[in-house]
Amino acid sequence: MSKIGIFFGSSSGVTRSAAELLKAQLEGAELIDMEEDYDGIEQFEDFDVLLIGSSTWGQGDPQRDWVDPLYELDNERPDLSGKKVAFFGAGDQKTHGEHFLSALGKMHDIFVSLGADPYGYASTQSYDYSFSLAQRGEKFCGLGIDDVNQEELTKERLIGWASQLKDEMQL
């Protein structure tokens, strides 16, 4: 059985709630709050599967608790080969549609450059935004959550995405 770590940063609570719902869907998953539980990049080595959660802020930046860990990953360049990784996070497609979910794209690129295998790409359909660094063809490189404009879809999207991950990653 794969050991699953759900690493998340959350300022307003949306990404935290998503992480908690994912944990409930994925037996044995462990939550790691980047502000309270994160000890350093070596902590990623403890898991076979990394679920990375962050909201998007400013000009498409990850949530503040991810700033130092991402800098450390990018500078120390640990080998994450063999790790399965998937991304999820919150954004506002109407007010910040020019950078919707861009933090996921930035994080995806760092983890993949370190050898991690990406999973969990999700459709861009049913979202209305102008640009995203998370977009790869007709999909996002992870699951987007928009509790500002589409809160009624969040639970269904998360449960469906967890099921997708179970199939894709053979969890």
C-alpha positions as CSV (number, residue, x, y, z in Angstrom):
1,M,0.0,0.0,0.0
2,S,1.3,3.4,-1.0
3,K,2.1,5.9,1.7
4,I,0.2,9.2,0.9
5,G,1.2,12.6,2.1
6,I,-1.2,15.5,1.6
7,F,0.9,18.6,1.9
8,F,-1.1,21.9,1.9
9,G,-0.9,25.6,2.6
10,S,-4.1,27.4,3.4
11,S,-4.8,31.0,4.3
12,S,-8.6,31.2,4.1
13,G,-9.4,27.6,4.9
14,V,-10.5,26.4,1.4
15,T,-7.4,24.4,0.6
16,R,-7.4,23.0,4.2
17,S,-11.0,21.8,3.8
18,A,-10.1,20.3,0.4
19,A,-7.1,18.5,2.0
20,E,-9.3,17.1,4.8
21,L,-11.9,15.8,2.3
22,L,-9.2,14.2,0.2
23,K,-7.8,12.5,3.4
24,A,-11.3,11.1,4.1
25,Q,-11.4,9.6,0.6
26,L,-7.9,8.2,0.6
27,E,-7.4,5.5,3.2
28,G,-4.3,6.0,5.4
29,A,-3.4,9.5,3.9
30,E,-1.5,11.8,6.2
31,L,-2.2,15.6,6.3
32,I,0.9,17.9,6.5
33,D,0.0,21.6,7.1
34,M,2.9,23.5,5.6
35,E,2.7,26.1,8.4
36,E,2.4,23.7,11.4
37,D,3.6,20.2,10.4
38,Y,6.2,20.8,7.8
39,D,9.8,20.1,8.9
40,G,11.9,20.3,5.7
41,I,12.1,18.9,2.2
42,E,13.4,15.6,3.5
43,Q,9.8,15.1,4.7
44,F,8.8,14.4,1.1
45,E,11.0,11.3,1.1
46,D,8.6,9.7,3.7
47,F,5.9,9.3,1.1
48,D,5.3,7.4,-2.1
49,V,2.5,9.7,-3.2
50,L,2.6,13.5,-2.7
51,L,-0.6,15.5,-3.0
52,I,0.3,19.1,-3.1
53,G,-2.3,21.8,-2.2
54,S,-2.1,25.5,-2.5
55,S,-4.3,28.4,-3.4
56,T,-3.1,31.0,-5.9
57,W,-2.2,34.5,-4.8
58,G,-1.1,37.8,-6.4
59,Q,0.5,37.2,-9.8
60,G,-0.1,33.5,-9.8
61,D,2.0,32.7,-6.7
62,P,1.6,29.8,-4.3
63,Q,0.2,30.3,-0.8
64,R,2.8,31.9,1.5
65,D,3.6,28.7,3.5
66,W,5.0,27.2,0.3
67,V,7.5,30.0,-0.5
68,D,10.4,28.7,1.5
69,P,9.9,25.0,0.8
70,L,9.7,25.7,-3.0
71,Y,12.8,27.8,-2.9
72,E,14.6,25.0,-1.0
73,L,13.4,22.4,-3.5
74,D,14.5,24.5,-6.4
75,N,18.0,25.2,-4.9
76,E,18.8,21.8,-3.3
77,R,17.3,19.8,-6.2
78,P,16.5,16.5,-4.3
79,D,15.8,13.4,-6.5
80,L,12.0,12.8,-6.4
81,S,12.2,10.0,-9.0
82,G,9.6,7.3,-8.3
83,K,7.3,9.7,-6.4
84,K,3.8,10.1,-7.7
85,V,2.6,13.7,-7.4
86,A,-0.8,15.4,-7.9
87,F,-1.8,19.1,-7.3
88,F,-5.0,20.7,-6.1
89,G,-5.8,24.2,-5.0
90,A,-8.1,27.2,-4.7
91,G,-8.5,30.1,-7.0
92,D,-11.1,32.7,-8.1
93,Q,-11.7,32.4,-11.8
94,K,-13.8,35.6,-12.1
95,T,-11.9,38.2,-10.1
96,H,-8.4,36.7,-10.8
97,G,-9.0,34.9,-14.1
98,E,-5.8,36.2,-15.5
99,H,-3.8,33.9,-13.1
100,F,-6.4,31.3,-12.2
101,L,-4.7,28.3,-10.6
102,S,-1.3,29.4,-11.8
103,A,0.4,28.4,-8.5
104,L,-0.4,24.8,-9.4
105,G,1.4,25.2,-12.7
106,K,4.5,26.7,-11.0
107,M,4.6,23.9,-8.4
108,H,4.0,21.2,-11.0
109,D,7.0,22.4,-12.9
110,I,9.3,22.3,-9.9
111,F,8.2,18.8,-8.7
112,V,8.3,17.3,-12.2
113,S,11.8,18.9,-12.8
114,L,12.9,16.9,-9.7
115,G,11.8,13.6,-11.2
116,A,8.3,13.2,-9.7
117,D,5.7,11.6,-11.9
118,P,2.6,13.8,-12.3
119,Y,-1.0,12.5,-12.1
120,G,-4.4,14.0,-11.5
121,Y,-4.8,16.2,-14.5
122,A,-8.3,17.6,-14.6
123,S,-10.6,19.1,-17.3
124,T,-10.7,22.9,-17.8
125,Q,-14.3,22.6,-18.9
126,S,-16.9,24.3,-16.6
127,Y,-14.4,27.0,-15.6
128,D,-14.4,30.6,-17.0
129,Y,-11.0,32.2,-16.8
130,S,-8.7,34.0,-19.2
131,F,-5.2,32.5,-18.4
132,S,-3.6,29.8,-16.2
133,L,-0.1,28.5,-15.9
134,A,-1.7,25.3,-14.7
135,Q,-3.3,24.7,-18.1
136,R,-1.7,21.8,-20.2
137,G,-3.7,21.5,-23.4
138,E,-7.4,21.0,-22.5
139,K,-6.6,20.1,-18.9
140,F,-5.2,21.6,-15.7
141,C,-2.2,20.0,-14.2
142,G,-4.3,19.4,-11.1
143,L,-7.7,20.0,-9.6
144,G,-9.1,23.5,-9.3
145,I,-11.4,24.6,-6.6
146,D,-13.3,27.9,-6.8
147,D,-15.4,28.3,-3.6
148,V,-16.0,32.0,-4.5
149,N,-17.9,31.3,-7.7
150,Q,-18.6,27.5,-7.8
151,E,-18.7,26.3,-4.1
152,E,-21.6,24.0,-4.9
153,L,-19.2,21.9,-7.2
154,T,-16.3,21.6,-4.8
155,K,-17.3,18.4,-2.9
156,E,-18.3,16.6,-6.1
157,R,-15.1,17.7,-7.8
158,L,-12.9,16.5,-4.9
159,I,-14.6,13.1,-4.5
160,G,-14.4,12.6,-8.3
161,W,-10.7,13.6,-8.3
162,A,-9.9,11.3,-5.4
163,S,-11.5,8.4,-7.4
164,Q,-9.5,9.4,-10.4
165,L,-6.3,9.4,-8.4
166,K,-7.1,5.9,-7.0
167,D,-7.4,4.6,-10.5
168,E,-4.5,6.4,-12.1
169,M,-2.1,5.8,-9.2
170,Q,-3.5,2.3,-8.4
171,L,-4.0,3.2,-4.8
